[in-house]
Amino acid sequence: MAGVLLSPEWFAFASLISGAILVFWPMIHMRLKGEHHPLWSKIDHYLPWVPGLSIFIVWLLDIIAHLTLDMDQQRVATRLTEDSSIISRLAVALTGWTSWALLVMVGFGAHLAMTVTVLDQKGEIAGDGHRIHDTAITWFGVFWLMMMFALMPADPFQHSNFEIPSQIPPPPSMWDVLLMTPTILLAGWMIGFGILHLADCTCTAHWPDSISRPHPATGWFVALPVAGILLGFTLEDLNTVSDGMALTDLILDEVHGRRTAFLLAFSGTLILTSCALQTSIVSSHRTRVGTGRWKGLAASVTHTLFWILFAGWAILSGLPGVDTSWGAISLLARLTTPLILIGAIGLLIPQIGFDDKARPELWGWTLLLMLATPALALWEPRTALISLVLLPALPMGVLIPAIFESDVRLSKKRRANWTITILVVDIFIFSALLLFAFDYIGMIAVIPGLLFSTLIPGIMVHAWPEHID
């Protein structure tokens, strides 16, 4: 009985459930705060630690299973032999996608738990520190659930119905393991910075002095190394990549495709936090919201839809085995229909009370689009390719309203410069995507342009601090 209760699955399940509770906990705690029962403050203090601590126990139990040669577990029986040394057992226990996923979650959970504990300042529940604290907890819960489903295999600790291979691969070098383990743990810790920056961008409260505020470029700082580290380990674990488009091979891989797709889309979400949400905040502050907001909203949404549909078609047309006519269009419809519908729900955000942002309809549209891509990548991995389209589309879209609205702090010269810049970037990227669609250039020539164009809107709103025209 004790062995059943100490099964890693139970602690993984506890982590999943506690993560789901975190999504709604700020609302629950607000309701229960009036009862002044000390139990609620205790739960509020310790609950953020439960998901990460549960996964840490799962990781320890998995290591113990390897060290004790528990041959009833697939991960042990298929990777170790009876005569494996203690060093080999430990090295094997700390490698593989399951171990890396657990380490990422441990680092992520530790960072967020420590941060929200610092943010949980004593005082009024409606204070700025507590509002940031609640926002961070909510995003922590949302991405904890997505990462649990995305990174963990369907049955990571299988106990039956598995075959032992005739030849067990040799264990990895312990020196490599000692280098990889803290690196993966640090990757999870860095993801916490990205979520904290998302909380900062989506909460109107003043950042408390008790903790350093995330830098506006945090999304870039986190996304690129995390994507590079985890994608590198994915390539190492796959060992083989066909002669076709490597990115497609990774996304469509039966074992690792969903995980790689999620990581790519999630990295795009972190980048868009800095390049779309942060730019939107600065732009609305410096240019002021004008009259005729519907014109700016219609122009921005139309521009983003054109990017999603045209650029999405071009990227899908360039994939191996997809023709440029019906094949690409049918695949585009499958991938973009749920994405656009989720974005449309964001347009209704002001109707349910979330109207504390400048241009709240556009804010909701942008936020839900950038959050939907990693979630949809769990359903259809090729959605990660559409996230590449959103990289320039959403940051450009947050500048467009100021061009079309009246009575904004934007001179005619500045308005013309912004318009010309957006048109030049659109034409350049669309031309490159057309060449990719008809197999004249490869994806490696397109991605740098997409990434660089993502930075341009931020440069445009930050480069002229004197431009209160």
ROZALO-224920 format. One record per residue (C-alpha): residue number from 1; residue in three letters; x, y, z. Coordinates in Angstrom, 2 decimals, always signed. Layout:
SITE    k    r        X        Y        Z
SITE  NUM  ALA        X        Y        Z
...
end
This chain:
SITE    k    r        X        Y        Z
SITE    1  MET    +0.00    +0.00    +0.00
SITE    2  ALA    +2.81    +2.37    +0.88
SITE    3  GLY    +4.46    +1.64    -2.47
SITE    4  VAL    +1.26    +2.57    -4.29
SITE    5  LEU    +0.91    +5.83    -2.36
SITE    6  LEU    +4.55    +6.71    -3.09
SITE    7  SER    +4.05    +6.19    -6.82
SITE    8  PRO    +5.29    +9.18    -8.88
SITE    9  GLU    +1.93    +9.35   -10.66
SITE   10  TRP    +0.14   +10.45    -7.47
SITE   11  PHE    +2.51   +13.34    -6.87
SITE   12  ALA    +2.37   +14.35   -10.55
SITE   13  PHE    -1.42   +14.33   -10.30
SITE   14  ALA    -1.25   +16.45    -7.13
SITE   15  SER    +0.97   +18.92    -8.99
SITE   16  LEU    -1.51   +19.12   -11.85
SITE   17  ILE    -4.51   +19.66    -9.55
SITE   18  SER    -2.74   +22.28    -7.44
SITE   19  GLY    -1.73   +24.11   -10.62
SITE   20  ALA    -5.37   +24.16   -11.72
SITE   21  ILE    -6.40   +25.55    -8.32
SITE   22  LEU    -3.82   +28.34    -8.66
SITE   23  VAL    -5.59   +29.67   -11.77
SITE   24  PHE    -8.70   +30.44    -9.69
SITE   25  TRP    -7.11   +30.89    -6.29
SITE   26  PRO    -6.94   +34.74    -6.30
SITE   27  MET   -10.71   +34.87    -6.86
SITE   28  ILE   -11.35   +32.19    -4.22
SITE   29  HIS    -9.07   +33.89    -1.72
SITE   30  MET   -10.78   +37.22    -2.30
SITE   31  ARG   -14.12   +35.63    -1.42
SITE   32  LEU   -12.79   +33.87    +1.68
SITE   33  LYS   -10.71   +36.78    +2.98
SITE   34  GLY   -13.73   +38.30    +4.69
SITE   35  GLU   -14.03   +35.34    +7.06
SITE   36  HIS   -10.70   +36.27    +8.72
SITE   37  HIS    -9.86   +32.62    +9.33
SITE   38  PRO    -6.09   +32.07    +9.70
SITE   39  LEU    -6.36   +28.94    +7.55
SITE   40  TRP    -6.92   +30.95    +4.36
SITE   41  SER    -3.78   +33.04    +4.82
SITE   42  LYS    -1.78   +29.85    +5.43
SITE   43  ILE    -3.13   +28.27    +2.25
SITE   44  ASP    -2.46   +31.49    +0.33
SITE   45  HIS    +1.15   +31.44    +1.53
SITE   46  TYR    +1.97   +27.76    +0.90
SITE   47  LEU    -0.22   +26.87    -2.11
SITE   48  PRO    +2.21   +28.30    -4.74
SITE   49  TRP    +4.87   +25.90    -3.41
SITE   50  VAL    +2.76   +22.77    -3.87
SITE   51  PRO    +3.07   +22.27    -7.68
SITE   52  GLY    +6.86   +22.60    -7.74
SITE   53  LEU    +7.36   +20.60    -4.53
SITE   54  SER    +5.18   +17.76    -5.87
SITE   55  ILE    +7.20   +17.59    -9.08
SITE   56  PHE   +10.42   +17.66    -7.04
SITE   57  ILE    +9.19   +14.56    -5.16
SITE   58  VAL    +8.37   +12.90    -8.50
SITE   59  TRP   +11.93   +13.62    -9.65
SITE   60  LEU   +13.40   +12.16    -6.44
SITE   61  LEU   +11.24    +9.03    -6.66
SITE   62  ASP   +12.35    +8.53   -10.26
SITE   63  ILE   +16.01    +8.80    -9.22
SITE   64  ILE   +15.44    +6.33    -6.38
SITE   65  ALA   +13.81    +3.89    -8.82
SITE   66  HIS   +16.93    +4.03   -10.99
SITE   67  LEU   +19.35    +3.72    -8.08
SITE   68  THR   +17.49    +0.70    -6.67
SITE   69  LEU   +17.05    -0.88   -10.13
SITE   70  ASP   +13.26    -1.06    -9.96
SITE   71  MET   +12.83    -3.20   -13.07
SITE   72  ASP    +9.04    -2.94   -12.84
SITE   73  GLN    +9.32    +0.59   -14.24
SITE   74  GLN    +9.80    +1.04   -17.97
SITE   75  ARG   +12.30    +3.91   -17.69
SITE   76  VAL   +14.58    +1.70   -15.58
SITE   77  ALA   +14.12    -1.65   -17.34
SITE   78  THR   +14.71    -0.25   -20.83
SITE   79  ARG   +17.81    +1.79   -19.96
SITE   80  LEU   +19.71    -0.16   -17.29
SITE   81  THR   +20.99    -3.67   -16.69
SITE   82  GLU   +21.43    -5.61   -13.46
SITE   83  ASP   +25.18    -5.01   -13.47
SITE   84  SER   +24.98    -1.23   -14.01
SITE   85  SER   +27.12    +0.72   -11.57
SITE   86  ILE   +25.74    +3.34    -9.19
SITE   87  ILE   +27.33    +6.11   -11.30
SITE   88  SER   +25.69    +4.72   -14.46
SITE   89  ARG   +22.32    +4.49   -12.72
SITE   90  LEU   +22.53    +8.09   -11.56
SITE   91  ALA   +23.67    +9.31   -14.98
SITE   92  VAL   +20.77    +7.53   -16.70
SITE   93  ALA   +18.29    +8.81   -14.09
SITE   94  LEU   +19.26   +12.42   -14.84
SITE   95  THR   +18.95   +12.16   -18.63
SITE   96  GLY   +16.11   +11.73   -21.08
SITE   97  TRP   +13.10   +13.88   -21.85
SITE   98  THR   +11.16   +12.90   -18.73
SITE   99  SER   +14.03   +13.86   -16.41
SITE  100  TRP   +14.63   +17.10   -18.30
SITE  101  ALA   +10.94   +17.98   -18.21
SITE  102  LEU   +10.84   +17.37   -14.46
SITE  103  LEU   +13.91   +19.56   -13.96
SITE  104  VAL   +12.39   +22.37   -16.03
SITE  105  MET    +9.22   +22.21   -13.95
SITE  106  VAL   +11.20   +22.16   -10.68
SITE  107  GLY   +13.14   +25.28   -11.68
SITE  108  PHE   +10.02   +27.03   -12.94
SITE  109  GLY    +8.03   +26.15    -9.83
SITE  110  ALA   +10.78   +27.21    -7.43
SITE  111  HIS   +11.20   +30.62    -9.08
SITE  112  LEU    +7.51   +31.47    -9.17
SITE  113  ALA    +6.87   +30.20    -5.65
SITE  114  MET    +9.74   +32.26    -4.23
SITE  115  THR    +8.67   +35.33    -6.19
SITE  116  VAL    +5.00   +35.29    -5.21
SITE  117  THR    +6.06   +34.72    -1.60
SITE  118  VAL    +8.08   +37.94    -1.73
SITE  119  LEU    +5.21   +39.73    -3.48
SITE  120  ASP    +2.75   +38.58    -0.82
SITE  121  GLN    +3.19   +41.68    +1.31
SITE  122  LYS    +1.18   +42.19    +4.45
SITE  123  GLY    -1.44   +44.88    +4.24
SITE  124  GLU    -4.59   +45.62    +2.31
SITE  125  ILE    -5.68   +42.88    -0.05
SITE  126  ALA    -6.32   +45.49    -2.76
SITE  127  GLY    -2.76   +46.84    -2.54
SITE  128  ASP    -0.49   +46.97    -5.58
SITE  129  GLY    +1.83   +44.27    -4.25
SITE  130  HIS    -1.04   +41.85    -3.75
SITE  131  ARG    -2.50   +42.62    -7.19
SITE  132  ILE    +0.82   +41.76    -8.83
SITE  133  HIS    +0.99   +38.69    -6.58
SITE  134  ASP    -2.46   +37.51    -7.71
SITE  135  THR    -1.71   +38.12   -11.39
SITE  136  ALA    +1.56   +36.18   -11.14
SITE  137  ILE    -0.22   +33.27    -9.43
SITE  138  THR    -2.87   +33.14   -12.16
SITE  139  TRP    -0.34   +33.08   -15.01
SITE  140  PHE    +1.76   +30.61   -13.03
SITE  141  GLY    -1.23   +28.24   -12.87
SITE  142  VAL    -2.13   +28.67   -16.54
SITE  143  PHE    +1.35   +27.91   -17.85
SITE  144  TRP    +1.96   +25.19   -15.26
SITE  145  LEU    -1.00   +23.26   -16.68
SITE  146  MET    +0.13   +23.80   -20.28
SITE  147  MET    +3.70   +22.77   -19.51
SITE  148  MET    +2.58   +19.66   -17.63
SITE  149  PHE    +0.58   +18.51   -20.65
SITE  150  ALA    +3.22   +19.62   -23.16
SITE  151  LEU    +6.51   +18.48   -21.65
SITE  152  MET    +5.56   +15.27   -19.86
SITE  153  PRO    +5.08   +12.06   -21.90
SITE  154  ALA    +1.63   +10.46   -21.92
SITE  155  ASP    +2.76    +7.64   -19.59
SITE  156  PRO    +6.14    +8.66   -18.15
SITE  157  PHE    +6.35    +5.95   -15.48
SITE  158  GLN    +4.87    +2.94   -17.23
SITE  159  HIS    +4.76    -0.24   -15.09
SITE  160  SER    +3.31    -2.80   -17.52
SITE  161  ASN    +2.96    -3.71   -21.19
SITE  162  PHE    +6.42    -2.60   -22.22
SITE  163  GLU    +9.14    -4.43   -24.08
SITE  164  ILE   +12.75    -4.58   -22.96
SITE  165  PRO   +15.09    -3.93   -25.93
SITE  166  SER   +17.60    -6.60   -26.82
SITE  167  GLN   +20.46    -4.12   -26.53
SITE  168  ILE   +20.58    -1.49   -23.78
SITE  169  PRO   +22.31    +1.74   -24.89
SITE  170  PRO   +25.43    +2.72   -22.95
SITE  171  PRO   +24.95    +5.29   -20.15
SITE  172  PRO   +25.90    +8.91   -20.83
SITE  173  SER   +29.04   +10.49   -19.48
SITE  174  MET   +28.59   +11.64   -15.90
SITE  175  TRP   +30.54   +14.79   -16.76
SITE  176  ASP   +27.96   +15.67   -19.43
SITE  177  VAL   +25.17   +14.98   -16.94
SITE  178  LEU   +26.71   +17.29   -14.36
SITE  179  LEU   +26.77   +20.06   -16.98
SITE  180  MET   +23.27   +19.42   -18.31
SITE  181  THR   +21.39   +19.12   -15.02
SITE  182  PRO   +21.99   +22.67   -13.70
SITE  183  THR   +21.55   +24.04   -17.22
SITE  184  ILE   +18.09   +22.53   -17.55
SITE  185  LEU   +17.20   +23.62   -14.01
SITE  186  LEU   +18.31   +27.16   -14.89
SITE  187  ALA   +16.17   +27.05   -18.05
SITE  188  GLY   +13.10   +26.42   -15.89
SITE  189  TRP   +14.16   +29.21   -13.54
SITE  190  MET   +14.46   +31.60   -16.49
SITE  191  ILE   +10.96   +30.72   -17.68
SITE  192  GLY    +9.78   +32.13   -14.36
SITE  193  PHE   +11.21   +35.53   -15.38
SITE  194  GLY    +9.16   +35.39   -18.58
SITE  195  ILE    +5.94   +34.66   -16.71
SITE  196  LEU    +6.73   +37.42   -14.23
SITE  197  HIS    +7.15   +39.87   -17.12
SITE  198  LEU    +3.80   +38.73   -18.52
SITE  199  ALA    +2.23   +39.44   -15.12
SITE  200  ASP    +3.80   +42.90   -15.11
SITE  201  CYS    +2.48   +43.71   -18.60
SITE  202  THR    -1.06   +42.51   -17.87
SITE  203  CYS    -1.49   +44.09   -14.42
SITE  204  THR    -2.03   +47.83   -13.99
SITE  205  ALA    -0.69   +47.89   -10.42
SITE  206  HIS    +2.55   +49.66    -9.57
SITE  207  TRP    +5.45   +47.27    -9.23
SITE  208  PRO    +6.42   +46.94    -5.54
SITE  209  ASP    +9.86   +47.91    -4.29
SITE  210  SER   +10.34   +44.51    -2.64
SITE  211  ILE   +11.51   +42.89    -5.88
SITE  212  SER   +13.26   +44.08    -9.04
SITE  213  ARG   +10.93   +44.85   -11.92
SITE  214  PRO   +11.41   +42.72   -15.07
SITE  215  HIS   +13.23   +44.51   -17.88
SITE  216  PRO   +11.07   +45.39   -20.94
SITE  217  ALA   +13.13   +42.99   -23.06
SITE  218  THR   +12.70   +40.08   -20.62
SITE  219  GLY   +10.72   +38.08   -23.18
SITE  220  TRP   +13.66   +38.08   -25.59
SITE  221  PHE   +16.20   +37.40   -22.85
SITE  222  VAL   +14.26   +34.32   -21.76
SITE  223  ALA   +12.86   +32.97   -25.03
SITE  224  LEU   +16.04   +32.63   -27.07
SITE  225  PRO   +18.23   +30.70   -24.60
SITE  226  VAL   +15.33   +28.52   -23.44
SITE  227  ALA   +14.41   +27.64   -27.02
SITE  228  GLY   +18.05   +27.03   -27.90
SITE  229  ILE   +18.80   +24.80   -24.89
SITE  230  LEU   +15.66   +22.70   -25.07
SITE  231  LEU   +15.64   +22.45   -28.86
SITE  232  GLY   +19.28   +21.38   -28.74
SITE  233  PHE   +18.49   +18.57   -26.33
SITE  234  THR   +15.55   +17.55   -28.51
SITE  235  LEU   +17.85   +17.26   -31.52
SITE  236  GLU   +20.33   +15.26   -29.45
SITE  237  ASP   +17.59   +12.91   -28.26
SITE  238  LEU   +16.20   +12.43   -31.79
SITE  239  ASN   +19.66   +11.69   -33.24
SITE  240  THR   +18.33   +11.74   -36.82
SITE  241  VAL   +16.76   +14.47   -38.89
SITE  242  SER   +15.75   +13.89   -42.49
SITE  243  ASP   +17.05   +15.85   -45.45
SITE  244  GLY   +13.81   +17.86   -45.55
SITE  245  MET   +12.98   +20.92   -43.51
SITE  246  ALA   +14.44   +20.22   -40.07
SITE  247  LEU   +11.88   +22.35   -38.22
SITE  248  THR    +9.02   +20.37   -39.76
SITE  249  ASP   +10.75   +17.10   -38.95
SITE  250  LEU   +10.94   +18.10   -35.31
SITE  251  ILE    +7.35   +19.29   -35.08
SITE  252  LEU    +5.92   +16.21   -36.81
SITE  253  ASP    +8.04   +13.72   -34.88
SITE  254  GLU    +5.77   +11.16   -33.20
SITE  255  VAL    +7.55   +11.23   -29.85
SITE  256  HIS    +8.85   +14.77   -29.47
SITE  257  GLY    +6.78   +16.74   -31.97
SITE  258  ARG    +4.18   +18.07   -29.56
SITE  259  ARG    +6.81   +19.07   -27.00
SITE  260  THR    +9.00   +20.85   -29.53
SITE  261  ALA    +6.00   +22.64   -31.05
SITE  262  PHE    +4.90   +23.85   -27.64
SITE  263  LEU    +8.37   +25.13   -26.79
SITE  264  LEU    +8.62   +27.05   -30.06
SITE  265  ALA    +5.15   +28.57   -29.67
SITE  266  PHE    +5.78   +29.31   -25.99
SITE  267  SER    +9.05   +31.08   -26.87
SITE  268  GLY    +7.06   +33.16   -29.36
SITE  269  THR    +4.60   +34.07   -26.60
SITE  270  LEU    +7.44   +35.27   -24.37
SITE  271  ILE    +8.87   +37.37   -27.21
SITE  272  LEU    +5.45   +38.88   -27.93
SITE  273  THR    +5.14   +39.87   -24.27
SITE  274  SER    +8.06   +42.24   -24.80
SITE  275  CYS    +7.40   +43.20   -28.42
SITE  276  ALA    +3.58   +43.43   -28.51
SITE  277  LEU    +2.24   +43.98   -24.99
SITE  278  GLN    +5.10   +46.20   -23.82
SITE  279  THR    +5.01   +48.16   -27.07
SITE  280  SER    +1.25   +48.58   -26.75
SITE  281  ILE    +1.63   +50.04   -23.26
SITE  282  VAL    +4.34   +52.50   -24.31
SITE  283  SER    +2.57   +53.44   -27.55
SITE  284  SER    -0.77   +54.23   -25.89
SITE  285  HIS    +1.03   +56.27   -23.21
SITE  286  ARG    +3.06   +58.37   -25.64
SITE  287  THR    +0.54   +58.81   -28.43
SITE  288  ARG    -2.63   +58.95   -26.30
SITE  289  VAL    -5.86   +57.19   -27.26
SITE  290  GLY    -7.70   +59.33   -29.79
SITE  291  THR   -11.25   +59.56   -31.10
SITE  292  GLY   -12.71   +57.21   -33.67
SITE  293  ARG   -11.20   +54.17   -31.98
SITE  294  TRP   -13.19   +51.80   -34.16
SITE  295  LYS   -11.13   +52.88   -37.20
SITE  296  GLY    -7.86   +52.00   -35.52
SITE  297  LEU    -9.27   +48.73   -34.19
SITE  298  ALA   -10.63   +47.69   -37.59
SITE  299  ALA    -7.35   +48.56   -39.33
SITE  300  SER    -5.25   +46.70   -36.76
SITE  301  VAL    -7.41   +43.55   -36.75
SITE  302  THR    -7.56   +43.53   -40.56
SITE  303  HIS    -3.78   +43.87   -40.78
SITE  304  THR    -3.28   +40.98   -38.33
SITE  305  LEU    -5.81   +38.78   -40.15
SITE  306  PHE    -4.04   +39.44   -43.45
SITE  307  TRP    -0.75   +38.42   -41.85
SITE  308  ILE    -2.24   +35.25   -40.38
SITE  309  LEU    -3.97   +34.16   -43.59
SITE  310  PHE    -1.46   +35.20   -46.26
SITE  311  ALA    +1.78   +34.62   -44.37
SITE  312  GLY    +0.34   +31.45   -42.84
SITE  313  TRP    -0.51   +30.15   -46.31
SITE  314  ALA    +3.01   +30.96   -47.53
SITE  315  ILE    +4.71   +29.14   -44.63
SITE  316  LEU    +2.46   +26.08   -44.94
SITE  317  SER    +2.92   +26.01   -48.74
SITE  318  GLY    +6.66   +25.72   -48.27
SITE  319  LEU    +6.39   +22.62   -46.09
SITE  320  PRO    +7.46   +19.28   -47.58
SITE  321  GLY    +4.50   +17.35   -48.98
SITE  322  VAL    +2.09   +20.33   -48.96
SITE  323  ASP    +1.03   +21.79   -52.31
SITE  324  THR    +0.55   +25.53   -52.72
SITE  325  SER    -3.14   +25.33   -53.61
SITE  326  TRP    -5.73   +23.16   -51.90
SITE  327  GLY    -3.34   +21.40   -49.51
SITE  328  ALA    -2.02   +24.60   -47.96
SITE  329  ILE    -5.46   +26.24   -47.85
SITE  330  SER    -7.15   +23.30   -46.13
SITE  331  LEU    -4.32   +23.02   -43.60
SITE  332  LEU    -4.44   +26.79   -43.04
SITE  333  ALA    -8.18   +26.62   -42.32
SITE  334  ARG    -7.62   +23.83   -39.81
SITE  335  LEU    -4.89   +25.72   -37.95
SITE  336  THR    -6.17   +29.29   -38.05
SITE  337  THR    -9.93   +28.89   -37.50
SITE  338  PRO    -9.65   +28.13   -33.76
SITE  339  LEU    -6.89   +30.73   -33.41
SITE  340  ILE    -8.99   +33.51   -34.96
SITE  341  LEU   -12.06   +32.51   -32.92
SITE  342  ILE   -10.04   +32.71   -29.70
SITE  343  GLY    -8.74   +36.13   -30.76
SITE  344  ALA   -12.31   +37.25   -31.46
SITE  345  ILE   -13.23   +36.34   -27.89
SITE  346  GLY   -10.49   +38.73   -26.81
SITE  347  LEU   -12.32   +41.54   -28.59
SITE  348  LEU   -15.17   +41.02   -26.11
SITE  349  ILE   -12.97   +41.42   -23.02
SITE  350  PRO   -14.28   +44.96   -22.23
SITE  351  GLN   -17.83   +43.58   -22.16
SITE  352  ILE   -17.04   +41.42   -19.12
SITE  353  GLY   -15.31   +44.13   -17.15
SITE  354  PHE   -11.65   +43.91   -18.22
SITE  355  ASP   -11.51   +47.46   -19.53
SITE  356  ASP    -8.64   +48.90   -17.49
SITE  357  LYS    -6.25   +48.97   -20.46
SITE  358  ALA    -5.93   +51.55   -23.21
SITE  359  ARG    -7.74   +50.23   -26.31
SITE  360  PRO    -9.00   +47.19   -24.36
SITE  361  GLU   -10.50   +45.43   -27.40
SITE  362  LEU    -7.16   +45.42   -29.20
SITE  363  TRP    -5.41   +44.44   -25.98
SITE  364  GLY    -7.70   +41.40   -25.60
SITE  365  TRP    -7.26   +40.45   -29.26
SITE  366  THR    -3.46   +40.61   -28.97
SITE  367  LEU    -3.24   +38.83   -25.62
SITE  368  LEU    -5.47   +35.88   -26.52
SITE  369  LEU    -3.79   +35.35   -29.90
SITE  370  MET    -0.34   +35.14   -28.35
SITE  371  LEU    -1.56   +32.84   -25.57
SITE  372  ALA    -3.57   +30.61   -27.91
SITE  373  THR    -0.64   +29.42   -30.03
SITE  374  PRO    +1.15   +27.34   -27.35
SITE  375  ALA    -2.19   +25.96   -26.16
SITE  376  LEU    -3.27   +25.00   -29.70
SITE  377  ALA    +0.17   +23.50   -30.36
SITE  378  LEU    -0.77   +20.81   -27.84
SITE  379  TRP    -3.69   +19.91   -30.11
SITE  380  GLU    -2.02   +20.40   -33.51
SITE  381  PRO    +1.79   +20.80   -33.40
SITE  382  ARG    +1.92   +22.64   -36.74
SITE  383  THR    +0.20   +25.59   -35.05
SITE  384  ALA    +3.71   +26.49   -33.86
SITE  385  LEU    +4.48   +27.52   -37.44
SITE  386  ILE    +1.61   +30.04   -37.29
SITE  387  SER    +3.23   +31.53   -34.19
SITE  388  LEU    +6.07   +32.63   -36.50
SITE  389  VAL    +3.50   +34.73   -38.38
SITE  390  LEU    +2.33   +36.43   -35.19
SITE  391  LEU    +5.85   +37.62   -34.33
SITE  392  PRO    +5.74   +40.64   -36.69
SITE  393  ALA    +1.93   +40.84   -37.02
SITE  394  LEU    +0.99   +41.63   -33.42
SITE  395  PRO    +3.73   +44.20   -32.64
SITE  396  MET    +2.94   +46.03   -35.90
SITE  397  GLY    -0.76   +45.82   -35.09
SITE  398  VAL    -0.44   +47.76   -31.84
SITE  399  LEU    +1.01   +50.78   -33.71
SITE  400  ILE    -1.69   +50.95   -36.37
SITE  401  PRO    -4.52   +52.44   -34.20
SITE  402  ALA    -2.53   +55.64   -33.56
SITE  403  ILE    -2.19   +56.10   -37.33
SITE  404  PHE    -5.93   +55.85   -38.01
SITE  405  GLU    -7.37   +57.53   -34.90
SITE  406  SER    -7.93   +61.27   -34.63
SITE  407  ASP    -6.62   +63.60   -31.92
SITE  408  VAL    -3.58   +61.52   -31.01
SITE  409  ARG    -0.16   +62.86   -30.03
SITE  410  LEU    +1.36   +61.96   -33.37
SITE  411  SER    +2.54   +64.56   -35.86
SITE  412  LYS    +1.86   +64.20   -39.58
SITE  413  LYS    +5.53   +63.52   -40.20
SITE  414  ARG    +5.66   +60.82   -37.52
SITE  415  ARG    +2.42   +59.31   -38.80
SITE  416  ALA    +3.85   +59.16   -42.32
SITE  417  ASN    +7.10   +57.61   -41.06
SITE  418  TRP    +5.20   +54.93   -39.14
SITE  419  THR    +3.00   +54.15   -42.14
SITE  420  ILE    +5.94   +53.88   -44.54
SITE  421  THR    +7.91   +51.70   -42.10
SITE  422  ILE    +5.01   +49.27   -41.64
SITE  423  LEU    +4.44   +49.04   -45.41
SITE  424  VAL    +8.13   +48.46   -46.14
SITE  425  VAL    +8.40   +45.73   -43.51
SITE  426  ASP    +5.19   +44.07   -44.75
SITE  427  ILE    +6.33   +44.07   -48.38
SITE  428  PHE    +9.79   +42.77   -47.51
SITE  429  ILE    +8.54   +39.91   -45.31
SITE  430  PHE    +5.71   +38.97   -47.68
SITE  431  SER    +8.16   +38.85   -50.60
SITE  432  ALA   +10.46   +36.53   -48.64
SITE  433  LEU    +7.51   +34.32   -47.67
SITE  434  LEU    +6.39   +34.06   -51.31
SITE  435  LEU    +9.87   +32.94   -52.31
SITE  436  PHE    +9.73   +30.36   -49.53
SITE  437  ALA    +6.27   +29.17   -50.61
SITE  438  PHE    +7.56   +28.40   -54.11
SITE  439  ASP   +10.78   +26.78   -52.85
SITE  440  TYR   +13.22   +29.48   -53.97
SITE  441  ILE   +14.63   +30.01   -50.46
SITE  442  GLY   +14.60   +28.02   -47.23
SITE  443  MET   +13.09   +28.70   -43.83
SITE  444  ILE   +16.54   +29.61   -42.52
SITE  445  ALA   +16.39   +32.72   -44.74
SITE  446  VAL   +12.91   +33.73   -43.52
SITE  447  ILE   +13.13   +33.33   -39.74
SITE  448  PRO   +15.79   +36.07   -39.19
SITE  449  GLY   +13.58   +38.56   -41.02
SITE  450  LEU   +10.56   +37.58   -38.92
SITE  451  LEU   +12.53   +37.97   -35.70
SITE  452  PHE   +14.09   +41.30   -36.68
SITE  453  SER   +10.76   +42.77   -37.83
SITE  454  THR    +9.36   +41.93   -34.39
SITE  455  LEU   +11.78   +44.44   -32.87
SITE  456  ILE   +10.94   +47.34   -35.20
SITE  457  PRO    +7.70   +48.53   -33.49
SITE  458  GLY    +9.46   +48.68   -30.13
SITE  459  ILE   +12.29   +50.66   -31.68
SITE  460  MET    +9.77   +53.05   -33.22
SITE  461  VAL    +8.05   +53.88   -29.92
SITE  462  HIS   +11.22   +53.92   -27.80
SITE  463  ALA   +13.58   +55.72   -30.18
SITE  464  TRP   +11.98   +59.16   -29.87
SITE  465  PRO   +11.37   +59.90   -26.18
SITE  466  GLU   +10.90   +63.57   -27.04
SITE  467  HIS    +8.12   +62.95   -29.53
SITE  468  ILE    +5.07   +64.09   -27.57
SITE  469  ASP    +3.96   +65.82   -30.79
end
